[in-house]
Amino acid sequence: MAEPLVIIEGLEKSFEHMGRTLHVLKGIDLTIRAGEILAIVGPSGAGKSTLLHCMGTLDLPTSGRIRLSGEELTTMSGTRLASVRNREIGFVFQFHHLLPEFNALENLMLPGLIQGLGKKEMEKKASALLEEVGLSARATHRPGELSGGEQQRVAIARALVLGPKLLLADEPTGNLDTTTSESIHDLFFQINKDYGTTIVVVTHNPGFAESMPRVVRMVDGRVFKDDAGTQARQLSKPDVEPSEAAPPADG
């Protein structure tokens, strides 16, 4: 069995709002093994995106621990966290966040150039990834000249360009039509298969979630259920009685 890549223990996150303390994460314990692909689902306000942001060090938890590849993230300095974020974690969001003044190839090259890697090296990596996501013919097109699905494919390729161990995706198909969404879903599975990249996806799409080998369901800042997706359940008898059924993922 693969070693744990991410270990989360007792994770809590609170926000102060208009004189009140809002408890968003309420003691999350979660282990994600290297090479896993899983979905995090639950109603709006369950804390899914907050958990993802803490996991990716975009936000700091109020208390608890997060370890990535055995390293304790919650005690690192801001400079060290930025380095880990750049080298080991890739992000894909609902909005692609591509820079409009650069073309697709240049958008892919930027993470490496910021890190100080050579232009030729990054151009080679970026070109190869654009070909893998089916966009080599669109390399010189700027984001405004690409469809929504093409923009998201560029964003996914950009997240992979430095070879991260962990890819975090927050509603990556939330703004796409059904057909385009399915092609993006297939791309995530292909990435996981080809590179062994550990992938965690927050989604409201029940079909996508249930196609995952593992589904983590959150309710009110806690893990409500952590179980196998449809594909895995087909290989064994269901272990969930009707009375234990989880609430719907949408909300």
N, C-alpha and C positions, 0 to 999 in steps of 0.2 A: 504494500500500500504506500502511496506517495506521502512524503513528509508534509506537515502543515506549512503553508506559505504565510497565511494570516491567522493570528490568534487574537481574539477580542475577548476581554474579561471584564465584567462588571461595568460596561461602558454607560456613562450617563452624560446627558447634555441638557443644559438649561439656558434659557434666555430671559433677560429682564425686559418687560414690555409694559409701559404705562404704570409703573409701580408694582407690577405683579411678576412673579417668577413662573415662567412656563417650562414645565418639565417635558422635554420632547423625547429623549431617550431615557429609559428607566431600568438600566441594568441589563445590557445586552451581552450575552455570551455566545460566541460564534467562532467556529474553526473552519477554515477553508484550505483544502489541500492543493498542492501544486498540480496544475493541469485540469482542475475542475472548471466547469462552466455551470453557473447557477443563476436563478432569477430571484429577486426580492420583490414581493408583491404585498398588497394590502391597501386599505382605503386611504383616501387623501388625509393627510395629517397624522399618519401612523408613524412617521419618522424615517421613512425609507431613504429619502434624499439626504437627510441629515446624517444618517449612518454612513452612506456612501461618501459624503464629503469628509467625515471624520476618518474613514478608512483611507481616503486618498490624501490626507493631511491638508486639505483645503480649509478645514475648520478644526479647532482643538476641542476635545471633550472636556466636560466639567470635571469628571473623574473617571477612573477606570484605566485599562491598559490596552494598547494595540501593538502587536509585534508583527513585523514583516521580515521574513527570512531570518528570524531569530533576533532581530534588532528591535529594541524598544523605541517606538516612535514618539510616545507621549512625553519623553524627557529630553528629546533632542532640541538643539537650538534652532532658531528660524533659518539660519544659513544651512545647517545640516539637513533640515527638512526639505528645503528647496532643492538641494542636491539629490536627495532620495527621490523626490517627486519627479525630477527631470530624468533620472536614469532608470528608475524601476517601476514607475506607474504611468499608464496612459489613460487619458480621459476622452470620453465621447459624450456630448450633451445633446439635449433636444434641439437646441440651436447650434449650428455647426461652428460658429465663432471663427470662421476663416477671415483672414485679412483681405478686404476687398481690393486693395491696391496691388496685391501680388497674385500671380497666376497659380494654378494648381501645383505645379512642380515647386515653385518658390515657397508656397505655404508648407509643403512637406519638408523642405530643407531647413526651415527656420529653427526648429528645436535643436538640431545639431549645430547649426551656425552659432546659436546663442551659447551653446556649451563649449564652443571653440574648436569644433571639428572642421576639417578642411572642406572647401567648397566642392571640389571634385568628388571627394568621398561621399558627401551628402547628396550630390546630384545623382550619383550612381545608385545609392540606396533608395532615394525618392523615386527615380525612374522605374526601378524594379517593382516597387510597391504599387505605383500607379498601374503598371501592367497587370499585377496580380488582382487588383480590384476592378479591372476592365476599363481603365480610363487613360491608357497611354496616348490615345489620340486626342485627349483633351488637356494635355499637360500645359499648353500655353494659354489656356482659357482662364479668365478670371472668374471668381465665384458668381458674379452677376450674369455670366454667360453659361452657367451650368444649371441643370434642373435641381430640384430639391434632393432627389435621390443621389445624384452625382455629387452634390456638395457634401452630403453625409458620408459618401464613400471616401471622398478626399479627407474628411475629418477623421474617419477611422484609420485610413492609411497614415495620416500625420501622427495619430496616437501610437502607431506601431513602429515608427521610423527609427527609434532608438532601441528597439527590442526590449520593451518592458516585460517584467515578470507578471505584472498584474494590469489588466485592462478593466476600467470601471466605466460603465455606460448608464447614463441617467435619462430614461425615456428617449432612447435614440431614434425611435420611429414615430414619436408623438405628433409630428407635423406632416407625415407622409401618407399617401394613399395606400390602400390595402396591397396592391400588387407590388409597389415599390418597397413597402414595409417587409413583405415576405422575402424579397431579394436581399435586403439588409440582414434579416434574420439568418438567411442561409450563409451570408458572408461571415457572421460571427462564428457559426459552427465550423466553417471552413478554416478560419483563423485558428480556432482551438485545435482542430485536427492537424493542421500543417505545422504549427509552431509550438503547440503545447502550452500556449498562453493561458493563464488563469483568467477567467472572464466572469465578472459580476455585473448583472444587468438589472436595474430597477425598471419595471414595466407595469403598465396597466392593461397590456394586451394579454388576455387569458390564454389564447391559443399559443402564443410565443412562450409564455411562462410554462405551460403544461408540456411543451415539447422539450423542456430542459430536463437533464438528468436529476436535478435537485431544485426544489422550490422552497424558499424561506418566506413564510407568511408573517407579516407584522401587524399588530393591532395595538394602538394606544401606547406606542413607544417600547413595546416588548415583542420578543419572538413568540408568536402564537403557535406556529407549527413549522417544523423543519422536516420535509419529507421528500420522497422521490417523485419526479415528474411522471407524466404518462408513459414515456418510453420505458423507464425503469420499472414502473409498476406492472407493465404488461409481462414482465419476466417472472413475476412472483405474485402470490396472493395478496390482495389489498390488506393493509393492516389498520385501516381506519374504519371504525363502525359508523353507520349513518348518523348517530347522535353526536359524533366527534367532528362532523364535517366542518371545515373552515369556512369563514364568511367569504363572499365573493371578492375577487381581487380588485374589481373596479370600485371606485368611490370618489 
